[in-house]
Amino acid sequence: MRSRSGARALRSLVATALLLAGPEPDALAARPADGPPSYAVLLKSLANPYWSSLAAGVRGGARTAQVAVTISGVPSDQAASAQLDQCRAALATRPAALLAASIDSTNLLPCLAEAHRAHVPVIDLDDNLAPALDRRQGVRVAFRIGADNEAAGARAAGFVVGRLGGDQATGNVLVIEGLAGNLSSQQRADGFAARLHQLAPHLVIVARASADWDREKAAAITRDVIARAPDLRAIFACNDGMVMGALGVARQARSPARQAVIVGVDGTGEALQAIRDGQLDGTVAQLPFLLGQEAVLHTAELLAGHAVARQIDVPTLLVTREILESGSNPLLRDLR
């Protein structure tokens, strides 16, 4: 377990100090009269290894901060209305803080506006909310924490270009996005597309399709695109669940697409094993355990009256077979 001083040192490294936030004047009114403060944590589907790892980090952070957490997950990463119901139920318990990884940038706004009116600090977990939209809807986010999604997509593009020979690389590329309207997915895909065009303008995105974070839908999209573009040279998927669906189809193709460079985002155990096995080329690991842990520790500091950066960037790690075999990168210890 990381020491309190070690955790503070890490937070000073990963925080991007744009604006400083303090707790709402009446934020402490939401705390129970006795026992430790309790935080409500809203995640997506805990069947997804990314979110189950993030939940484990939340619990680890809660042990360090000596607070209670109630973690809620929805049946699928598309269950927007179910997540809104969970948010309202959590708010009814008068938590000290509400940490929310919203399905998309709008589904929780009515509940988050209620939280603001009730002086319950709202934390944007995994950076899924749109700041301009939040303000128009009466939502005040105490701080946002997550990976820089555009940078993650750009990093994947740089990897693809490097594997395909550099700025003179040519050919077709498939981009598989998550749920339509999800800010993280859009930012990853946009970052990938912009960087790909910058580095290798002759690599062409032949299709950019939404698979709703669903493995089978990603497989179907890949199958369809390979039928139309059998010379597909690369596939980028905005999470590892979808990349595993694409991988299964591409590696069985009876065309040059079988050799496509394939990269995802998240760093799930399944993806890491596929990298070790030489099937998946890489993933931009988001370190969800670290994200969950740091979110809780920063929330504890906020409620204790300390200044907390409004935007906190958790580092990412481009994981390849070479990186795993060398074992030398210190961020590898945060892969769970």
Rosetta silent file (secondary structure, phi, psi, omega in degrees, C-alpha in Angstrom):
SEQUENCE: MRSRSGARALRSLVATALLLAGPEPDALAARPADGPPSYAVLLKSLANPYWSSLAAGVRGGARTAQVAVTISGVPSDQAASAQLDQCRAALATRPAALLAASIDSTNLLPCLAEAHRAHVPVIDLDDNLAPALDRRQGVRVAFRIGADNEAAGARAAGFVVGRLGGDQATGNVLVIEGLAGNLSSQQRADGFAARLHQLAPHLVIVARASADWDREKAAAITRDVIARAPDLRAIFACNDGMVMGALGVARQARSPARQAVIVGVDGTGEALQAIRDGQLDGTVAQLPFLLGQEAVLHTAELLAGHAVARQIDVPTLLVTREILESGSNPLLRDLR
SCORE:     score description
SCORE:     0.000 S_00000001
   1 L     0.000  133.412 -179.281    0.000    0.000    0.000 S_00000001
   2 L   -68.576  138.278  177.478    1.352    3.429   -0.965 S_00000001
   3 L   -68.967  160.524  179.431    2.201    5.678    1.986 S_00000001
   4 H   -61.329  -41.490  179.494    0.278    8.924    2.447 S_00000001
   5 H   -66.889  -36.824  177.842    3.404   10.952    1.660 S_00000001
   6 H   -65.895  -39.282  179.181    4.066    8.828   -1.433 S_00000001
   7 H   -63.865  -41.504 -179.953    0.520    9.318   -2.642 S_00000001
   8 H   -65.102  -38.075  179.286    0.803   13.081   -2.244 S_00000001
   9 H   -63.471  -42.745  178.881    4.071   13.091   -4.170 S_00000001
  10 H   -62.696  -42.773 -178.119    2.489   11.143   -7.021 S_00000001
  11 H   -63.188  -33.819  178.348   -0.490   13.464   -7.142 S_00000001
  12 H   -68.748  -25.212  179.135    1.799   16.456   -7.465 S_00000001
  13 H   -80.211  -40.111 -173.605    3.394   14.777  -10.471 S_00000001
  14 H   -90.189  -14.334 -177.687    0.208   13.786  -12.315 S_00000001
  15 E   -76.534  135.277  171.504   -1.927   16.852  -11.559 S_00000001
  16 E  -100.970  106.345 -170.597   -2.202   19.498  -14.243 S_00000001
  17 E   -82.763   84.842  177.600   -2.727   22.632  -12.187 S_00000001
  18 E   -84.732  -62.331  175.093   -5.052   24.635  -14.387 S_00000001
  19 E  -131.819  151.561 -179.564   -7.396   26.119  -11.766 S_00000001
  20 E  -101.103  137.569 -178.172   -7.579   25.289   -8.105 S_00000001
  21 E  -114.918  142.605  170.806  -10.787   24.042   -6.524 S_00000001
  22 L  -116.632  168.346 -179.933  -11.854   24.073   -2.904 S_00000001
  23 L   -68.124  154.940  172.454  -14.851   22.301   -1.399 S_00000001
  24 L   -57.850  149.289 -177.880  -18.295   23.849   -1.577 S_00000001
  25 L   -54.122  -37.579 -177.297  -19.019   25.968    1.554 S_00000001
  26 L  -106.307   20.670 -174.948  -21.585   23.471    2.806 S_00000001
  27 H   -59.781  -35.716 -176.369  -19.944   20.316    1.425 S_00000001
  28 H   -71.387  -12.457  179.448  -19.320   18.875    4.873 S_00000001
  29 H   -65.513  -21.091 -178.582  -23.048   19.021    5.650 S_00000001
  30 H   -80.048   -9.271 -178.045  -23.483   15.856    3.598 S_00000001
  31 L   -74.133  145.754  175.996  -21.293   13.831    5.949 S_00000001
  32 L   -65.967  157.114 -177.379  -22.938   11.447    8.356 S_00000001
  33 L   -66.568  -31.660  178.671  -22.971   12.471   12.021 S_00000001
  34 L  -135.554  162.336 -177.966  -20.842    9.498   13.018 S_00000001
  35 L    80.957  173.473 -178.241  -18.448    7.143   11.286 S_00000001
  36 L   -70.554  156.033  174.792  -16.157    7.937    8.345 S_00000001
  37 L   -61.808  147.586 -177.200  -17.387   10.082    5.449 S_00000001
  38 E  -116.876  131.191  178.237  -18.995    8.029    2.689 S_00000001
  39 E  -106.750  137.166  172.584  -18.451    8.594   -1.028 S_00000001
  40 E   -94.002  130.072 -176.891  -20.863    7.390   -3.716 S_00000001
  41 E  -122.991  119.252 -179.142  -19.046    6.047   -6.780 S_00000001
  42 E  -106.305  116.468  179.180  -20.904    5.500  -10.063 S_00000001
  43 L  -115.234 -179.565  174.508  -19.126    3.308  -12.609 S_00000001
  44 L   -89.916 -144.557 -175.403  -20.083    1.600  -15.837 S_00000001
  45 L   -74.885  124.150  178.466  -20.275   -2.194  -16.144 S_00000001
  46 L   -74.707   -6.111  171.826  -18.142   -3.995  -13.565 S_00000001
  47 L   -74.235  -17.785  176.264  -18.059   -6.952  -15.981 S_00000001
  48 L   -80.798  123.656 -176.572  -15.648   -4.807  -18.002 S_00000001
  49 H   -56.740  -30.579  178.842  -12.118   -5.451  -16.662 S_00000001
  50 H   -61.220  -47.565 -176.272  -11.272   -1.757  -16.921 S_00000001
  51 H   -75.172  -31.651  176.731  -14.060   -0.737  -14.527 S_00000001
  52 H   -68.135  -35.435  176.268  -13.502   -3.653  -12.156 S_00000001
  53 H   -68.802  -39.815  177.636   -9.847   -2.593  -11.889 S_00000001
  54 H   -63.145  -39.667  177.683  -10.868    1.008  -11.308 S_00000001
  55 H   -61.961  -38.612  177.538  -13.248   -0.166   -8.568 S_00000001
  56 H   -63.820  -37.770  176.778  -10.375   -2.013   -6.910 S_00000001
  57 H   -65.892  -38.770  176.075   -8.360    1.207   -6.975 S_00000001
  58 H   -58.631  -45.190 -179.680  -11.270    3.090   -5.396 S_00000001
  59 H   -64.836  -39.324  177.772  -11.328    0.570   -2.543 S_00000001
  60 H   -63.450  -42.770  177.593   -7.566    0.868   -2.126 S_00000001
  61 H   -63.884  -37.458  179.595   -7.793    4.640   -1.972 S_00000001
  62 H   -64.621  -38.240  177.832  -10.631    4.407    0.546 S_00000001
  63 H   -64.790  -41.968  179.689   -8.510    2.249    2.858 S_00000001
  64 H   -65.882  -43.030 -176.938   -5.661    4.743    2.693 S_00000001
  65 H   -82.544   -8.431 -178.555   -7.922    7.765    3.233 S_00000001
  66 L    58.075   51.941  174.956   -9.994    5.950    5.892 S_00000001
  67 L  -126.481  166.131  175.891  -13.307    6.704    4.206 S_00000001
  68 E   -99.756  146.601  176.055  -16.263    4.547    3.179 S_00000001
  69 E  -131.870  143.098  171.423  -17.253    4.040   -0.453 S_00000001
  70 E  -118.113  115.324 -174.371  -20.391    2.670   -2.078 S_00000001
  71 E  -103.734  128.714  177.406  -19.680    1.526   -5.639 S_00000001
  72 E  -118.889  137.012  175.689  -22.486    1.084   -8.166 S_00000001
  73 L  -127.216  156.216 -178.292  -22.157   -0.473  -11.609 S_00000001
  74 L  -104.114  165.019 -176.612  -24.674   -0.849  -14.432 S_00000001
  75 L   -62.092  -31.606 -179.736  -25.495   -3.985  -16.477 S_00000001
  76 L  -148.974  165.818 -179.873  -23.694   -2.705  -19.575 S_00000001
  77 L   -75.514    4.691  177.081  -21.620    0.236  -20.746 S_00000001
  78 L  -110.764   -0.677 -170.682  -24.695    1.438  -22.678 S_00000001
  79 L   -82.188   70.479 -174.525  -27.167    1.498  -19.737 S_00000001
  80 H   -66.309  -44.639 -177.350  -27.579    5.267  -19.495 S_00000001
  81 H   -68.818  -36.332  177.636  -31.029    5.343  -17.871 S_00000001
  82 H   -64.445  -37.275  179.087  -30.058    2.697  -15.298 S_00000001
  83 H   -68.293  -36.993  176.741  -27.037    4.763  -14.327 S_00000001
  84 H   -62.687  -41.053  176.930  -29.216    7.854  -13.874 S_00000001
  85 H   -61.694  -42.230  178.975  -31.464    5.854  -11.512 S_00000001
  86 H   -64.038  -37.172  179.724  -28.403    4.730   -9.557 S_00000001
  87 H   -62.965  -45.331 -179.581  -27.193    8.317   -9.312 S_00000001
  88 H   -65.646  -38.445  177.400  -30.486    9.483   -7.825 S_00000001
  89 H   -65.422  -40.175  178.739  -30.532    6.578   -5.373 S_00000001
  90 H   -65.248  -40.790 -178.439  -26.956    7.379   -4.317 S_00000001
  91 H   -65.736  -30.504  178.905  -27.761   11.051   -3.852 S_00000001
  92 H   -65.089  -19.676  178.863  -30.663   10.140   -1.587 S_00000001
  93 L   -85.188    0.486  179.719  -28.149    8.676    0.888 S_00000001
  94 L    55.044   60.700  179.277  -26.541   12.142    1.276 S_00000001
  95 L   -69.812  160.584  175.934  -22.962   11.124    0.438 S_00000001
  96 L   -72.268  -26.611  178.360  -20.032   13.374    1.272 S_00000001
  97 E  -157.481  156.092  179.501  -19.049   13.326   -2.410 S_00000001
  98 E  -122.424  113.435  178.457  -20.271   11.865   -5.699 S_00000001
  99 E  -104.191  117.108 -169.720  -17.645   10.367   -8.026 S_00000001
 100 E  -126.565  125.658  169.528  -19.222    9.645  -11.413 S_00000001
 101 L  -103.618   89.735 -170.730  -17.963    7.901  -14.543 S_00000001
 102 L   -71.627  147.753  177.895  -20.902    8.818  -16.747 S_00000001
 103 L   -58.026  -45.935  174.648  -22.047    6.641  -19.647 S_00000001
 104 L  -141.838 -172.698 -172.585  -21.984    9.700  -21.884 S_00000001
 105 L   -79.803   -3.819 -175.588  -21.628   13.441  -21.477 S_00000001
 106 L  -125.247  -22.262 -166.479  -25.343   14.082  -20.809 S_00000001
 107 L   -63.967  -28.775 -177.478  -27.088   11.138  -19.132 S_00000001
 108 L   -97.665   -1.532 -172.526  -26.253   12.111  -15.526 S_00000001
 109 H   -56.009  -41.918  178.563  -26.645   15.881  -15.843 S_00000001
 110 H   -59.637  -40.143 -179.831  -30.072   16.097  -14.104 S_00000001
 111 H   -72.410  -38.819 -179.585  -28.742   14.168  -11.097 S_00000001
 112 H   -68.552  -31.577  174.122  -25.452   16.049  -11.015 S_00000001
 113 H   -66.543  -38.608  175.357  -27.335   19.344  -10.999 S_00000001
 114 H   -62.029  -41.155  179.145  -29.311   18.035   -7.994 S_00000001
 115 H   -61.454  -41.833  178.936  -26.011   17.162   -6.307 S_00000001
 116 H   -62.147  -42.793  179.833  -24.750   20.694   -6.849 S_00000001
 117 H   -66.264  -28.516  179.515  -27.904   22.171   -5.331 S_00000001
 118 L   -88.075    5.111  179.352  -27.483   19.814   -2.362 S_00000001
 119 L    63.362   32.882  173.648  -23.840   20.964   -1.897 S_00000001
 120 L   -98.538  117.011 -179.706  -22.480   17.490   -2.672 S_00000001
 121 L   -59.846  136.287  179.266  -19.152   17.819   -4.536 S_00000001
 122 E  -107.166  129.415  177.575  -19.183   16.150   -7.955 S_00000001
 123 E  -115.388  126.244  178.108  -16.019   14.520   -9.293 S_00000001
 124 E   -82.833  100.480 -175.820  -15.791   13.689  -12.994 S_00000001
 125 E   -87.982  121.820 -178.391  -14.248   10.231  -12.858 S_00000001
 126 L    76.961   12.250  167.281  -12.473    9.219  -16.071 S_00000001
 127 L    59.116   53.826 -176.804  -13.106   12.648  -17.610 S_00000001
 128 L  -105.163   -4.392 -176.486  -16.411   11.912  -19.380 S_00000001
 129 L   -98.969  150.649 -179.022  -18.270   15.196  -18.859 S_00000001
 130 L   -98.085  115.683 -173.170  -18.190   18.226  -21.184 S_00000001
 131 H   -54.551  -44.811 -177.870  -17.333   21.411  -19.223 S_00000001
 132 H   -64.054  -40.914  179.338  -19.363   23.849  -21.368 S_00000001
 133 H   -67.728  -39.044  178.605  -22.439   21.613  -21.216 S_00000001
 134 H   -56.654  -48.040 -177.184  -22.034   21.132  -17.461 S_00000001
 135 H   -62.965  -40.924  179.924  -22.145   24.864  -16.834 S_00000001
 136 H   -65.175  -28.889 -177.573  -25.257   25.362  -18.955 S_00000001
 137 L   -93.821    7.757  177.436  -27.032   22.598  -17.033 S_00000001
 138 L    77.524   26.395  179.657  -26.165   23.996  -13.610 S_00000001
 139 L  -105.500  129.540  173.379  -23.502   21.400  -12.797 S_00000001
 140 L  -112.922  116.592  179.378  -20.322   22.386  -10.982 S_00000001
 141 E   -91.881  124.829 -178.452  -17.586   19.768  -11.159 S_00000001
 142 E   -65.933  -45.910  171.710  -15.128   20.009   -8.262 S_00000001
 143 E  -160.657  160.440  178.878  -12.374   18.350  -10.300 S_00000001
 144 E  -116.344  138.915 -179.659  -11.881   16.043  -13.245 S_00000001
 145 E  -138.724  133.028  179.262   -9.513   13.088  -13.222 S_00000001
 146 E   170.313  178.577  174.471   -8.542   10.751  -16.017 S_00000001
 147 L   -76.955  156.400  172.765   -6.103   10.080  -18.781 S_00000001
 148 L   -76.364  102.237 -171.830   -5.680   12.614  -21.578 S_00000001
 149 H   -68.081  -38.194  176.894   -7.804   10.785  -24.142 S_00000001
 150 H   -63.396  -40.944  178.944   -6.704   12.777  -27.171 S_00000001
 151 H   -65.458  -35.871  177.912   -3.094   12.174  -26.231 S_00000001
 152 H   -63.403  -44.605  177.447   -3.830    8.449  -25.819 S_00000001
 153 H   -63.399  -41.791  179.191   -5.256    8.288  -29.338 S_00000001
 154 H   -63.100  -37.315 -179.893   -2.330   10.282  -30.703 S_00000001
 155 H   -65.548  -39.300  177.049    0.101    7.927  -28.981 S_00000001
 156 H   -63.579  -40.158  179.190   -1.583    4.952  -30.629 S_00000001
 157 H   -63.503  -42.611  177.946   -1.294    6.655  -34.018 S_00000001
 158 H   -60.312  -38.447  177.573    2.415    7.271  -33.519 S_00000001
 159 H   -64.204  -46.195 -179.825    2.863    3.595  -32.703 S_00000001
 160 H   -59.729  -48.065 -178.693    0.963    2.506  -35.824 S_00000001
 161 H   -61.197  -41.592  177.813    2.987    4.803  -38.080 S_00000001
 162 H   -61.107  -41.904 -179.690    6.227    3.552  -36.574 S_00000001
 163 H   -69.544  -27.480 -176.894    5.264   -0.069  -37.163 S_00000001
 164 L   -94.742    5.867  171.596    4.246    0.643  -40.756 S_00000001
 165 L   108.006    4.314  174.521    7.494    2.320  -41.719 S_00000001
 166 L    98.592 -158.366 -168.794    7.131    5.998  -40.937 S_00000001
 167 L   -68.268  -12.657  177.876    5.881    9.015  -42.833 S_00000001
 168 L   -94.203    3.432 -179.117    5.886    7.283  -46.232 S_00000001
 169 L   -62.379  143.019  178.790    3.517    4.537  -45.080 S_00000001
 170 L  -129.793  162.096  174.380    0.433    4.043  -47.252 S_00000001
 171 E   128.773 -177.031 -174.163   -2.792    2.061  -46.974 S_00000001
 172 E   -99.807  144.868 -177.872   -6.151    1.823  -45.262 S_00000001
 173 E  -130.764  139.960  176.047   -6.869    2.123  -41.542 S_00000001
 174 E  -107.781  132.843  173.877   -9.977    1.221  -39.527 S_00000001
 175 E  -116.408  124.299 -179.997  -11.007    3.177  -36.420 S_00000001
 176 E  -110.258  117.444 -178.232  -13.559    1.575  -34.079 S_00000001
 177 E   -96.112  168.525  178.326  -15.235    3.966  -31.649 S_00000001
 178 L   -87.009 -137.658 -177.460  -17.227    3.301  -28.497 S_00000001
 179 L   -72.883  132.251  177.579  -20.692    4.563  -27.647 S_00000001
 180 L   -58.575  132.928 -179.239  -21.896    7.455  -29.797 S_00000001
 181 L    91.479   -7.820  177.795  -21.866   10.641  -27.705 S_00000001
 182 L   -80.602  123.501 -173.168  -19.243    9.345  -25.265 S_00000001
 183 H   -65.425  -41.021 -179.073  -16.623   12.056  -24.850 S_00000001
 184 H   -60.872  -45.207  179.489  -13.719    9.723  -24.063 S_00000001
 185 H   -62.122  -46.411 -179.108  -14.298    7.665  -27.195 S_00000001
 186 H   -61.067  -42.994 -179.118  -14.625   10.733  -29.382 S_00000001
 187 H   -66.365  -40.015  178.541  -11.443   12.260  -27.998 S_00000001
 188 H   -63.393  -45.673 -179.666   -9.440    9.053  -28.483 S_00000001
 189 H   -66.016  -41.847  179.239  -10.630    8.670  -32.069 S_00000001
 190 H   -63.968  -43.102  179.381  -10.064   12.363  -32.847 S_00000001
 191 H   -62.986  -39.851  178.091   -6.580   12.277  -31.338 S_00000001
 192 H   -64.119  -49.148 -176.057   -5.716    9.179  -33.353 S_00000001
 193 H   -62.512  -43.873 -178.071   -7.041   10.594  -36.626 S_00000001
 194 H   -64.555  -44.731 -178.563   -5.322   13.956  -36.260 S_00000001
 195 H   -69.572  -37.465  178.295   -1.946   12.470  -35.364 S_00000001
 196 H   -60.906  -46.738  179.747   -2.159    9.819  -38.093 S_00000001
 197 H   -63.452  -36.991 -179.887   -2.783   12.477  -40.726 S_00000001
 198 H   -66.982  -42.664 -173.563    0.054   14.593  -39.353 S_00000001
 199 H   -85.018  -35.786 -175.244    2.607   11.785  -39.301 S_00000001
 200 L  -145.436   80.413 -173.810    1.635    9.752  -42.376 S_00000001
 201 L   -62.599  -13.450  179.240   -0.818   11.557  -44.660 S_00000001
 202 L   -92.618   -0.001  167.980   -0.945    8.613  -47.062 S_00000001
 203 E   -87.621  122.366 -170.970   -2.459    6.346  -44.425 S_00000001
 204 E  -112.903  128.367  174.117   -6.196    6.759  -44.973 S_00000001
 205 E   -76.035  105.090 -174.974   -8.953    6.067  -42.456 S_00000001
 206 E   -81.821  -21.563  177.137  -11.256    4.035  -44.662 S_00000001
 207 E  -155.804  140.932  175.423  -13.929    3.610  -41.952 S_00000001
 208 E  -134.665  101.503 -169.106  -14.657    5.147  -38.560 S_00000001
 209 E  -126.957  149.306  179.597  -17.542    3.256  -36.973 S_00000001
 210 E   -92.088  127.400  176.796  -19.162    3.015  -33.541 S_00000001
 211 L  -110.571    9.490  174.062  -19.312   -0.417  -31.890 S_00000001
 212 L    58.007   32.398 -177.850  -20.881    0.816  -28.616 S_00000001
 213 L    64.382   17.122 -172.591  -18.003   -0.648  -26.538 S_00000001
 214 L  -104.690  127.279 -177.614  -19.256   -4.091  -27.667 S_00000001
 215 H   -61.517  -45.434 -177.429  -16.830   -6.850  -28.698 S_00000001
 216 H   -67.521  -37.580  177.254  -19.205   -8.585  -31.089 S_00000001
 217 H   -66.135  -37.683  177.475  -20.157   -5.355  -32.806 S_00000001
 218 H   -64.673  -38.972  177.642  -16.460   -4.550  -33.224 S_00000001
 219 H   -63.529  -42.721 -179.666  -15.909   -7.974  -34.754 S_00000001
 220 H   -64.848  -41.324  177.964  -18.800   -7.427  -37.189 S_00000001
 221 H   -61.966  -44.994 -179.564  -17.464   -4.000  -38.205 S_00000001
 222 H   -62.110  -43.313  179.334  -13.999   -5.452  -38.786 S_00000001
 223 H   -59.746  -44.764 -178.923  -15.398   -8.298  -40.867 S_00000001
 224 H   -65.814  -43.794 -177.648  -17.361   -5.866  -43.037 S_00000001
 225 H   -68.281  -39.301  178.394  -14.449   -3.465  -43.552 S_00000001
 226 H   -64.558  -34.444  177.177  -12.003   -6.264  -44.424 S_00000001
 227 H   -62.890  -33.562 -179.439  -14.470   -7.529  -47.037 S_00000001
 228 H   -90.646  -26.964 -177.566  -14.365   -4.067  -48.652 S_00000001
 229 L  -135.467   73.432 -174.700  -10.697   -3.309  -47.944 S_00000001
 230 L   -64.470  -13.618  178.699   -8.803   -6.636  -47.765 S_00000001
 231 L   -94.704   21.718 -178.906   -5.496   -4.765  -47.735 S_00000001
 232 L   -50.654  130.192 -174.688   -6.305   -3.108  -44.389 S_00000001
 233 L  -103.270  -20.701 -178.805   -3.017   -2.127  -42.751 S_00000001
 234 E  -156.381  152.243  175.564   -4.038   -1.048  -39.253 S_00000001
 235 E  -133.092  129.118  171.860   -6.908   -1.117  -36.760 S_00000001
 236 E  -119.586  125.285  176.282   -7.344    1.219  -33.809 S_00000001
 237 E  -117.072  143.339 -171.535  -10.132    0.516  -31.320 S_00000001
 238 L   -79.695   -1.188  164.188  -11.045    2.933  -28.527 S_00000001
 239 L  -153.470  168.987 -173.424  -11.007    0.239  -25.852 S_00000001
 240 H   -75.268  -27.550  175.465   -9.526   -3.202  -25.362 S_00000001
 241 H   -60.257  -46.455  179.412  -12.847   -5.057  -25.360 S_00000001
 242 H   -69.541  -36.299 -179.393  -13.511   -3.882  -28.900 S_00000001
 243 H   -66.267  -31.384  177.516   -9.933   -4.437  -29.991 S_00000001
 244 H   -69.008  -34.611  174.175  -10.172   -8.080  -28.924 S_00000001
 245 H   -64.822  -43.764  178.753  -13.263   -8.489  -31.118 S_00000001
 246 H   -65.390  -38.883 -177.608  -11.427   -6.921  -34.057 S_00000001
 247 H   -60.193  -45.744 -177.802   -8.322   -9.005  -33.370 S_00000001
 248 H   -59.889  -36.447  179.422  -10.149  -12.322  -33.628 S_00000001
 249 H   -75.760  -48.228 -174.467  -11.507  -11.434  -37.052 S_00000001
 250 H   -63.262  -42.634 -176.068   -8.385   -9.831  -38.507 S_00000001
 251 L   -70.995  -14.169  176.962   -5.967  -12.589  -37.538 S_00000001
 252 L  -100.528    1.301 -177.170   -8.200  -15.166  -39.248 S_00000001
 253 L   -68.287  143.702  175.430   -8.592  -13.155  -42.468 S_00000001
 254 L   -98.383   58.177 -177.635   -7.431  -14.732  -45.733 S_00000001
 255 L  -159.853  172.880  177.584   -6.044  -11.451  -46.973 S_00000001
 256 H   -57.726  -19.609  178.746   -3.220   -9.006  -46.173 S_00000001
 257 H   -60.409  -18.424  178.275   -5.417   -7.676  -43.350 S_00000001
 258 H   -59.027  -27.843 -177.847   -4.216  -10.695  -41.373 S_00000001
 259 H   -99.158   12.347 -177.269   -0.965   -8.789  -40.819 S_00000001
 260 L   -59.724  145.955  172.153   -2.584   -5.482  -39.816 S_00000001
 261 E   -77.940  125.680 -173.823   -1.096   -3.539  -36.923 S_00000001
 262 E  -125.082  128.483 -177.191   -3.760   -3.627  -34.192 S_00000001
 263 E  -142.337  143.627  179.978   -3.797   -1.419  -31.101 S_00000001
 264 E  -123.958 -164.202  179.259   -6.351   -0.637  -28.394 S_00000001
 265 E  -139.484  133.910  169.610   -6.752    1.464  -25.261 S_00000001
 266 E   140.293  -52.392 -176.433   -7.089    0.454  -21.577 S_00000001
 267 L    86.933   39.304  178.201   -4.512   -2.180  -20.656 S_00000001
 268 L   -72.870  160.392  179.880   -6.857   -4.982  -19.590 S_00000001
 269 H   -58.759  -39.603 -179.989   -5.457   -8.333  -18.544 S_00000001
 270 H   -63.863  -42.876  178.933   -6.851  -10.028  -21.654 S_00000001
 271 H   -65.955  -41.039  179.093   -5.200   -7.489  -23.934 S_00000001
 272 H   -61.580  -39.553  178.430   -1.876   -7.779  -22.112 S_00000001
 273 H   -66.617  -39.079  177.875   -1.952  -11.549  -22.534 S_00000001
 274 H   -63.893  -32.842  176.142   -2.697  -11.150  -26.253 S_00000001
 275 H   -68.865  -44.675  178.116    0.348   -8.868  -26.485 S_00000001
 276 H   -59.708  -35.404 -177.942    2.520  -11.432  -24.703 S_00000001
 277 L   -79.851   -2.924  178.995    1.238  -14.084  -27.126 S_00000001
 278 L    79.136   15.621  179.802    2.255  -11.974  -30.117 S_00000001
 279 L   -93.751  -50.263  179.073   -1.304  -11.486  -31.363 S_00000001
 280 L   -93.417  136.063 -176.358   -2.087   -7.896  -30.342 S_00000001
 281 L   -76.698  -36.646 -178.503    0.518   -5.288  -31.245 S_00000001
 282 E  -176.295  168.337  173.053   -0.137   -2.868  -28.416 S_00000001
 283 E  -147.800  145.000  174.127   -2.469   -1.005  -26.104 S_00000001
 284 E   -89.975   99.610 -173.581   -2.352    2.428  -24.543 S_00000001
 285 E   -73.017  130.764 -177.067   -2.810    1.411  -20.914 S_00000001
 286 L   -94.111   -5.578  176.932   -4.941    3.828  -18.882 S_00000001
 287 L    54.791   59.350 -174.788   -3.911    2.478  -15.449 S_00000001
 288 H   -64.499  -31.907  177.604   -7.458    2.332  -14.017 S_00000001
 289 H   -60.386  -46.555  179.031   -6.371    1.073  -10.575 S_00000001
 290 H   -62.301  -41.288 -179.629   -4.200    4.169  -10.162 S_00000001
 291 H   -59.983  -49.171 -179.483   -7.025    6.391  -11.455 S_00000001
 292 H   -62.680  -42.718  179.847   -9.539    5.037   -8.929 S_00000001
 293 H   -62.321  -48.674 -177.529   -7.102    5.251   -6.062 S_00000001
 294 H   -67.512  -32.407  177.850   -6.033    8.802   -6.843 S_00000001
 295 H   -60.682  -44.119 -179.672   -9.636    9.955   -7.341 S_00000001
 296 H   -68.660  -43.058 -178.369  -10.522    8.952   -3.780 S_00000001
 297 H   -65.472  -38.671  176.785   -7.345   10.425   -2.263 S_00000001
 298 H   -67.584  -37.285  177.987   -7.869   13.740   -4.052 S_00000001
 299 H   -62.982  -41.147  177.886  -11.504   13.800   -2.924 S_00000001
 300 H   -61.471  -40.864  178.492  -10.380   13.324    0.681 S_00000001
 301 H   -66.043  -40.923  177.886   -7.987   16.247    0.327 S_00000001
 302 H   -57.576  -48.772 -176.788  -10.737   18.398   -1.214 S_00000001
 303 H   -71.686  -19.311  175.398  -13.119   17.720    1.670 S_00000001
 304 L   -82.977   -0.190  176.972  -10.329   18.418    4.167 S_00000001
 305 L    92.936    9.023  179.718  -10.142   21.930    2.754 S_00000001
 306 L   -86.079  153.907  175.644   -6.971   21.537    0.685 S_00000001
 307 L   -71.989  135.221  179.336   -6.544   23.004   -2.802 S_00000001
 308 E  -130.391  136.703  179.138   -6.967   20.425   -5.558 S_00000001
 309 E   -60.976  139.582  179.208   -6.245   20.937   -9.262 S_00000001
 310 E   -66.488  -31.220  178.604   -9.397   21.223  -11.351 S_00000001
 311 E  -124.727  121.686 -178.773   -7.898   18.888  -13.986 S_00000001
 312 E  -119.364  117.047 -179.738   -5.805   15.892  -12.921 S_00000001
 313 E   -97.440  120.919  174.792   -4.129   13.844  -15.639 S_00000001
 314 L   -89.408  135.319 -175.425   -3.265   10.258  -14.786 S_00000001
 315 L   -65.630  157.791  172.985   -0.362    8.951  -16.909 S_00000001
 316 L  -116.474  166.715  179.313   -0.745    6.355  -19.667 S_00000001
 317 E  -138.979  121.872  173.183    1.674    3.694  -20.842 S_00000001
 318 E   -76.167  113.011 -175.234    2.033    2.372  -24.388 S_00000001
 319 E  -101.541  124.159  174.215    2.362   -1.351  -23.781 S_00000001
 320 L  -126.129  174.120  178.538    4.051   -3.582  -26.334 S_00000001
 321 H   -61.561  -37.603  179.971    5.555   -7.040  -26.139 S_00000001
 322 H   -64.574  -41.450  179.043    8.995   -5.464  -25.777 S_00000001
 323 H   -63.217  -43.726 -179.175    7.853   -3.307  -22.854 S_00000001
 324 H   -65.858  -40.693 -177.358    6.321   -6.311  -21.079 S_00000001
 325 H   -71.234  -33.204  179.807    9.376   -8.496  -21.616 S_00000001
 326 H   -73.998  -35.793  178.559   11.817   -5.843  -20.406 S_00000001
 327 L    63.668   16.301 -171.834    9.754   -5.137  -17.273 S_00000001
 328 L   -93.361  -17.321 -177.012   11.735   -1.952  -16.707 S_00000001
 329 L   -74.733  126.481 -176.822    9.048    0.729  -16.950 S_00000001
 330 H   -63.952  -22.712  179.200    7.971    1.752  -13.424 S_00000001
 331 H   -71.832  -14.423  178.651    4.359    2.252  -14.537 S_00000001
 332 H   -59.223  -28.370 -178.642    4.064   -1.490  -15.164 S_00000001
 333 H   -66.917  -19.288 -179.347    3.480   -1.960  -11.437 S_00000001
 334 H   -92.645    1.996  173.865    0.186   -0.081  -11.798 S_00000001
 335 L   -78.709  124.742 -178.185   -1.201   -2.493  -14.406 S_00000001
 336 L  -125.984    0.000    0.000   -3.851   -4.610  -12.667 S_00000001
